[in-house]
Amino acid sequence: MTEDTTDQFERVVAAIESVTGLSVEQRRAIDVALCRVTIAEPRHAERNRLLIELRQRFRSDNHAGHEIASQLRIYMNGMWRFDRTKDKCPYAAGTLRAAFWAILKQSERLLSPDRIRKIVGQTSRVEMTSQAKSSVGQHQRDT
């Protein structure tokens, strides 16, 4: 958590404490809620934005997370070993390698296909299964 974030939390806590109309239980509930708040680091927000842009290159919504994770792993185990020390992207803008270079510069950590799917806003397998079941149920009602 950054210093600015800490200052913001302290101001929120001070504002809550200054309100006299709240019961002890309400203040405790607010305290618990504030403790659960997570703030995404700017580097993760940028990495997520890059993944969302990259997602648009793949045809299949169902397999984009797997395809991105697989190709990112190949790049990380190969050329990234040489590219990681470079200050400027060594690839032409708009290429997959340029996108992978920018993503790994933001966060040098491999992500699972499921995590990538969540980042890019794809439906999970559970949602797809429930959608399939509901469409089967609709088909059975129509017949």
Order of alpha helices (4+ residues) and beta strands (2+ residues): alpha-alpha-alpha-alpha-alpha-alpha-alpha-alpha
